[in-house]
Structures are given as C-alpha cells and as structure tokens.
Amino acid sequence: MWLFYLILGIALLYAGLVLIAALLQTKMLFPVQMAAANRPLLPPSAERLETTTPDGHRLIGVRLGAPSDRRPSLLGFGGNAWNADSMALYLHGLFPDHEVIAFHYRGYPPSSGEPSAKALFDDALTIFGHLQQERPRPVIAIGFSIGSGVASFLAHHRPVTGLILVTPFDSLRALAKEHFSWAPTGLVLRHQMPVIDLVKEKQTPTAIIVAGRDTIVPARRSDPLRRAIPNLILDRTITDAGHNNLYDHPAFASAMREAVALFEVTAPR
C-alpha cells in the first residue's frame, strides 16, 4: 500500500507542477512589469506614435531619426523583457542615419490589452499598415529573441525589404521543450510561434545573428532556420557572447550594420 501512496504522491506533485507552469506561462513568457520598469530616457527629438488595433486596443510606439527617401526604415521588435523605448534607442545608436520605429507590445505599458503570441503577430500587421498609410516606405524588420518570431510573421505576410533575426528559435514549442523537458509542453503551451514555417518558403533577404554561448536560445534551436531560409544573405555567430550580453559586443554591432548595408544594396529601386 505504501508504494501506491508514494506513486500517487509523485503523480499529484507532477500534475501540480505542470498546472502551475501552464497557469503562469503567459507571465513567464511576457514579463510585462520587468519591461515597463526599464524604460530609458528618450531624447527630445523622439516622436510618440499611436495606432489602434481592429479589436480596439491602443498600441503606443516611438520614432527616432528622420524619414529618408534613400534609406529604409528600421522596424524593431524587442525581446520579451524589452520595451519599445529601449529597442528604438538601441537601434538608433547603431543606425543614427535611419528612421527607427518600435512599438510597445500589446499589454506592455502604455499599450493596452493582454499579450499573447497571436496578439503580437496580429499587431505587427496593424503597425506595418499604419506606417504605410502614414507614408509608404521600405521597411527592414528586426527581431530580437522572441521578437524574431514577430518579425518573421510580418515578413511572411507583408513585403519587407529585409529581415534580421537575432538569437532566433525554430519554434516556441521546441524552445519550451528545451527548458521544460519534464512537462508535456505540446499539450499545455498556448502560445505558438512556428518561426521555421514562416521563413522556409519566403525569398525575403534574411540575416541571422546568434550568440555562441547562448543558454536561453541554444544554437540547436537556431540551426534549423539556417537550412530552411531560402535567401540567407548573412549568417553570423558571435562566439564569445551570451543571450543577454550579445548587444554590447562590438562584433554584434558590426554584423547588424553589415546586414542593413546588404539589404540596401539588394533592395529594388
């Protein structure tokens, strides 16, 4: 009898852990308060942007730099703990001569609503449409970490000049299995980002930049994308960088500038 109760206890403990992970997955995947707490001070030249989603939520963004008829605009999608101000300021530091635009994800203050993978996907199309209605422009979509899924979705559905994927994963489900191998992630994961399916048949010029010491998005989760992308024009690994210190690495800045320069050369005129 004691063996029965032991097995029952282990089963109940396992079920409880799975339930907790399932209930908390949105908070773990989208740490809204962490992103909101780290908003940097923007320069006086920063312009606030706003658009409304089809279901009535407000998306708030920021623009840095002046529009250019010679250079494409850079539309950034940050990691899950990034906010639009940080993303725009970082990209503007790399590309001071480009128009840089980023929006706070849905549910990330001051944008309204609740974040989800589907919402971020849908909102990317809304943002792109808003920008094109404001002024038609070539756009390079740039995604960091989870933002690589959002940028890939945009590039799959809209004509972008180029796509830069930084520490990307092949699918959110595969990445979840990396970190929660003990849980039935295929059954409980509500947020789907099948990045590899979004890029594998698109001829969009694409660059991949990964961190060689990344433990959050291991190299084996980026590798399948290299084989799947039809038009991979830049593939760079920053060997001595990790997931979170990659952005301070000089080689990363060089790779980003090289990718944008390649897109500008190959873009139709």
C-alpha positions as CSV (number, residue, x, y, z in Angstrom):
1,M,0.0,0.0,0.0
2,W,2.8,2.4,0.8
3,L,4.1,2.0,-2.8
4,F,0.7,3.0,-4.1
5,Y,0.6,6.2,-2.0
6,L,4.2,7.0,-3.0
7,I,3.3,6.7,-6.7
8,L,0.1,8.7,-6.1
9,G,2.0,11.4,-4.3
10,I,4.6,11.7,-7.1
11,A,1.8,11.8,-9.7
12,L,0.0,14.6,-7.8
13,L,3.2,16.6,-7.4
14,Y,4.0,16.3,-11.1
15,A,0.4,17.3,-12.0
16,G,0.7,20.3,-9.7
17,L,3.9,21.4,-11.2
18,V,2.5,21.1,-14.8
19,L,-0.6,23.0,-13.7
20,I,1.5,25.8,-12.2
21,A,3.6,26.1,-15.4
22,A,0.5,26.1,-17.5
23,L,-1.1,28.8,-15.5
24,L,2.0,31.0,-15.3
25,Q,3.2,30.6,-18.8
26,T,1.9,33.9,-20.1
27,K,3.6,35.8,-17.2
28,M,6.8,33.9,-17.7
29,L,6.8,34.5,-21.5
30,F,5.7,38.1,-21.3
31,P,7.2,39.8,-18.2
32,V,5.3,43.0,-18.6
33,Q,6.3,44.7,-15.4
34,M,10.0,44.0,-15.9
35,A,9.8,45.6,-19.4
36,A,7.9,48.6,-18.0
37,A,10.4,49.2,-15.2
38,N,13.4,49.5,-17.5
39,R,12.3,52.4,-19.8
40,P,15.2,54.7,-20.7
41,L,15.1,58.4,-21.1
42,L,14.5,59.3,-24.7
43,P,16.0,62.4,-26.5
44,P,13.7,65.4,-27.0
45,S,13.6,64.5,-30.8
46,A,11.7,61.3,-30.1
47,E,8.2,61.2,-31.5
48,R,5.4,59.3,-29.9
49,L,3.3,57.1,-32.2
50,E,-0.1,55.6,-31.7
51,T,-2.4,53.2,-33.6
52,T,-5.5,51.2,-32.7
53,T,-5.9,47.5,-33.3
54,P,-9.1,46.1,-35.0
55,D,-10.3,44.9,-31.6
56,G,-9.9,48.4,-30.1
57,H,-6.6,48.3,-28.2
58,R,-4.1,51.1,-28.3
59,L,-0.5,50.4,-29.4
60,I,2.0,53.1,-28.4
61,G,5.3,53.5,-30.2
62,V,8.3,55.7,-30.7
63,R,10.1,57.1,-33.7
64,L,13.7,58.2,-33.6
65,G,15.5,59.7,-36.6
66,A,14.1,61.4,-39.6
67,P,12.4,59.6,-42.5
68,S,14.6,59.2,-45.6
69,D,13.9,58.6,-49.2
70,R,17.3,56.9,-49.6
71,R,17.3,54.5,-46.6
72,P,14.7,52.0,-45.5
73,S,13.0,52.5,-42.1
74,L,14.0,50.0,-39.3
75,L,11.1,48.5,-37.5
76,G,12.2,46.8,-34.3
77,F,10.6,44.0,-32.2
78,G,12.4,43.5,-29.0
79,G,12.9,40.6,-26.6
80,N,10.2,39.7,-24.1
81,A,11.7,41.9,-21.4
82,W,12.4,44.8,-23.8
83,N,10.1,47.8,-24.2
84,A,9.8,50.0,-27.3
85,D,11.8,52.8,-25.9
86,S,14.8,50.6,-25.2
87,M,14.5,48.9,-28.6
88,A,14.3,52.2,-30.6
89,L,17.1,53.8,-28.6
90,Y,19.4,50.8,-29.1
91,L,18.8,50.7,-32.9
92,H,19.1,54.4,-33.2
93,G,22.5,54.2,-31.6
94,L,23.6,51.7,-34.3
95,F,21.9,53.5,-37.1
96,P,21.7,57.2,-36.4
97,D,21.0,58.0,-40.1
98,H,17.9,55.8,-40.3
99,E,14.4,56.2,-39.2
100,V,13.9,53.8,-36.3
101,I,10.4,52.7,-35.1
102,A,9.4,50.4,-32.3
103,F,6.0,49.8,-30.6
104,H,5.3,48.5,-27.1
105,Y,3.9,45.1,-27.3
106,R,0.2,44.7,-26.5
107,G,-0.2,44.7,-22.7
108,Y,3.2,46.3,-22.2
109,P,2.5,49.8,-20.8
110,P,1.5,52.2,-22.2
111,S,0.0,49.9,-24.8
112,S,-3.3,48.3,-23.7
113,G,-4.6,44.8,-23.8
114,E,-3.1,41.4,-22.8
115,P,-0.1,39.9,-24.5
116,S,-0.1,36.7,-26.4
117,A,1.8,35.3,-29.4
118,K,-1.3,35.7,-31.6
119,A,-1.8,39.2,-30.5
120,L,1.8,40.2,-31.2
121,F,1.5,38.6,-34.6
122,D,-1.7,40.5,-35.4
123,D,-0.4,43.7,-34.0
124,A,2.7,43.6,-36.2
125,L,0.4,43.7,-39.3
126,T,-1.5,46.6,-37.8
127,I,1.7,48.5,-37.1
128,F,3.0,47.9,-40.6
129,G,-0.3,49.0,-42.1
130,H,-0.3,52.2,-40.0
131,L,3.2,53.1,-41.1
132,Q,2.5,52.5,-44.8
133,Q,-0.7,54.6,-44.6
134,E,1.2,57.4,-42.8
135,R,3.9,57.3,-45.5
136,P,4.8,54.4,-47.9
137,R,8.3,53.3,-47.1
138,P,10.6,50.3,-47.5
139,V,11.0,48.6,-44.1
140,I,13.6,46.3,-42.6
141,A,12.1,44.2,-39.9
142,I,14.4,43.4,-37.0
143,G,13.5,40.9,-34.3
144,F,15.5,40.2,-31.1
145,S,14.8,36.8,-29.4
146,I,11.0,36.4,-29.1
147,G,10.8,39.5,-31.4
148,S,12.3,37.3,-34.1
149,G,9.1,35.4,-34.2
150,V,7.1,38.6,-34.6
151,A,9.4,40.0,-37.3
152,S,9.2,36.7,-39.2
153,F,5.4,36.7,-39.1
154,L,5.4,40.3,-40.5
155,A,7.9,39.3,-43.3
156,H,5.8,36.3,-44.1
157,H,2.6,38.4,-44.7
158,R,4.0,41.8,-45.8
159,P,6.6,42.9,-48.3
160,V,9.6,43.9,-46.2
161,T,13.0,44.9,-47.7
162,G,14.9,42.7,-45.3
163,L,14.6,40.6,-42.2
164,I,17.2,40.4,-39.3
165,L,16.7,37.6,-36.8
166,V,18.8,37.9,-33.6
167,T,19.0,34.8,-31.4
168,P,16.0,33.3,-33.2
169,F,14.4,29.9,-32.5
170,D,12.8,27.5,-34.9
171,S,9.6,27.3,-32.9
172,L,8.5,28.4,-29.4
173,R,7.3,24.9,-28.8
174,A,10.7,23.4,-29.4
175,L,12.3,26.1,-27.2
176,A,9.8,25.4,-24.4
177,K,10.8,21.7,-24.6
178,E,14.4,22.8,-24.1
179,H,13.6,24.4,-20.8
180,F,10.7,22.3,-19.6
181,S,11.6,18.9,-20.8
182,W,9.8,17.3,-17.9
183,A,6.5,18.9,-18.9
184,P,4.1,18.0,-21.8
185,T,4.7,21.3,-23.4
186,G,3.0,20.2,-26.6
187,L,-0.3,19.9,-24.7
188,V,-0.2,22.9,-22.4
189,L,1.7,25.6,-24.4
190,R,-0.9,28.2,-25.5
191,H,1.5,30.5,-27.4
192,Q,2.7,29.3,-30.7
193,M,5.5,30.8,-32.8
194,P,6.4,28.4,-35.6
195,V,9.2,30.6,-36.9
196,I,10.6,28.0,-39.3
197,D,7.3,27.6,-41.0
198,L,7.1,31.4,-41.5
199,V,10.5,31.7,-43.2
200,K,11.1,28.5,-45.1
201,E,9.3,29.4,-48.4
202,K,9.9,33.2,-48.4
203,Q,12.5,34.9,-50.6
204,T,12.9,37.8,-48.2
205,P,16.6,38.7,-47.8
206,T,17.3,37.5,-44.3
207,A,20.2,37.8,-41.8
208,I,20.7,35.6,-38.7
209,I,22.9,36.7,-35.8
210,V,23.3,34.3,-32.9
211,A,25.3,34.1,-29.7
212,G,27.8,31.3,-29.4
213,R,27.3,30.9,-25.6
214,D,23.5,31.4,-25.6
215,T,21.8,29.2,-22.9
216,I,18.4,30.8,-23.4
217,V,18.1,30.1,-27.1
218,P,20.7,27.4,-27.7
219,A,22.4,27.1,-31.1
220,R,20.5,23.9,-31.9
221,R,17.3,26.0,-31.9
222,S,18.7,28.5,-34.4
223,D,20.4,25.9,-36.7
224,P,17.3,24.6,-38.4
225,L,16.5,28.1,-39.6
226,R,19.8,28.3,-41.5
227,R,18.8,25.3,-43.5
228,A,15.3,26.5,-44.1
229,I,15.7,30.1,-45.1
230,P,15.9,30.3,-49.0
231,N,17.6,33.7,-49.1
232,L,20.0,33.8,-46.2
233,I,22.4,36.7,-47.1
234,L,24.2,36.9,-43.7
235,D,24.8,34.2,-41.1
236,R,26.9,35.3,-38.1
237,T,27.8,33.7,-34.8
238,I,29.3,35.9,-32.1
239,T,31.2,33.1,-30.5
240,D,32.1,34.6,-27.1
241,A,28.7,36.2,-26.4
242,G,25.7,35.1,-24.4
243,H,22.0,35.8,-24.9
244,N,21.9,38.9,-22.8
245,N,25.4,40.4,-23.3
246,L,25.3,40.0,-27.1
247,Y,24.1,43.5,-27.6
248,D,27.1,45.1,-26.0
249,H,29.6,43.2,-28.2
250,P,31.4,45.2,-31.0
251,A,31.1,42.2,-33.4
252,F,27.3,42.3,-33.0
253,A,27.2,46.0,-33.9
254,S,29.3,45.2,-37.0
255,A,27.1,42.3,-38.1
256,M,24.0,44.4,-37.7
257,R,25.4,47.2,-39.8
258,E,26.7,44.8,-42.4
259,A,23.2,43.2,-42.7
260,V,21.5,46.5,-43.2
261,A,24.1,47.6,-45.8
262,L,23.5,44.4,-47.7
263,F,19.7,44.9,-47.7
264,E,20.2,48.5,-49.0
265,V,22.4,47.2,-51.9
266,T,19.9,44.4,-52.9
267,A,16.7,46.4,-52.4
268,P,14.8,47.2,-55.6
269,R,15.0,50.8,-56.7
